[in-house]
């Protein structure tokens, strides 16, 4: 029997929101919950790498995952410490290996990620010769996951203006992360996987954001063979998915979804007509939205 992994975030944990007053379209006073965001500066040993805007939870996972997805932290690196200082909003990842990425950080690509993603060096670095392991994907799993994600307590349901990313095994949610940028949420998942030595070959990555080149590249680097989203695609994202053997599912809403890569690995074992519609409360953004 497969042992479940802990589901994050803890639904009972305090939410990173605050109440702010304003007026609605009629001029009436209203008070709503809004998501907090703050800067987090990531260091690798003595080198400052980047400052990310984030909601502030799981900073250690965010730092580890960001460095891992940038190719700055290797799979066999021994991490001797991850030190988070809330007062000065920094997190320092320390490794036994001496590191220097001065040249790499000079080449910076601003990606299409919300909250502005950043890729250092060559975006395609690490994908040369990469072919993901073939993995079957059942439509029954997709429908079950979509419902589970939409009904799990989350910052999105409380305040909106945020993306969710979920690490799944078959139809089981394993780790749930959120952030203002979908790339941050994915990096938190990557950091969790690195910290716990968890592989990606039997996993599905579900996200609420667009399936851009950056999202596909990160998923492939994490060794995950299936990427699914409520949102749409970019052409380069589809091309990279086809190149590395990634099954790419998008525009997942209710009974509908579109498969743009890996159709041969998709097993249609569920009747779409038997899938209920999403409730208005749990309905997330439309397929074309970020």
PyMOL commands that set and color helices and strands:
alter all, ss='L'
color gray80, all
select helices_A, chain A and resi 59-69+102-106+139-151+155-159+182-196+213-221+235-244+263-265+272-274
alter helices_A, ss='H'
color red, helices_A
select strands_A, chain A and resi 17-23+29-35+38-44+47-54+79-85+90-95+108-110+118-120+137-138+163-169+172-179+204-207+226-229+247-253+256-261+266-267
alter strands_A, ss='S'
color yellow, strands_A
deselect
rebuild
show_as cartoon
